[in-house]
């Protein structure tokens, strides 16, 4: 039994010059116009999502860093020992 593949349709109205440019590019790539459009749109979508995630992660990391600076955790025994050794070496 074959699994049924569901698809959705996307359409756009474009000027003849834009169509000609896209058609030429798809021919160069050896793809149909639809294949070319889907692949180009998908690449752009991935780039936008990746960029947005980097910004969000960076913002989240920065907020975490500022929180640690403003409210540092208590020193654990290893850190306390290391600070004592450091002060003795000065």
C-alpha positions, -999 to 999 in steps of 0.1 A, spaced: 0 0 0 15 34 -11 15 63 13 -5 92 0 15 124 -5 -4 155 2 6 187 -16 -6 223 -16 -7 248 -45 9 282 -45 4 307 -73 16 342 -81 10 368 -107 42 382 -122 51 405 -150 63 390 -183 99 402 -177 100 385 -143 86 354 -159 112 354 -186 140 358 -161 127 330 -139 121 308 -170 157 314 -182 172 306 -148 152 274 -145 163 263 -180 200 270 -170 195 249 -138 178 221 -158 146 223 -138 110 231 -146 99 266 -136 78 251 -107 108 231 -95 130 262 -97 106 284 -79 100 259 -51 137 253 -46 146 290 -46 118 299 -23 127 270 1 164 281 2 153 317 10 129 305 36 156 284 53 180 314 53 154 337 69 145 311 95 182 305 103 189 342 106 159 348 129 169 318 151 204 332 154 191 366 165 167 349 190 193 326 204 218 355 207 193 377 225 184 348 248 221 342 256 227 379 262 198 380 286 211 350 304 246 365 307 232 398 321 211 379 346 243 360 358 262 393 360 235 410 381 227 379 402 259 357 402 255 322 417 273 313 449 308 301 445 311 263 448 340 247 468 362 243 437 358 279 427 365 291 463 397 270 464 408 283 430 402 319 441 423 314 473 452 299 452 450 328 428 452 354 456 482 336 471 500 337 438 496 375 435 
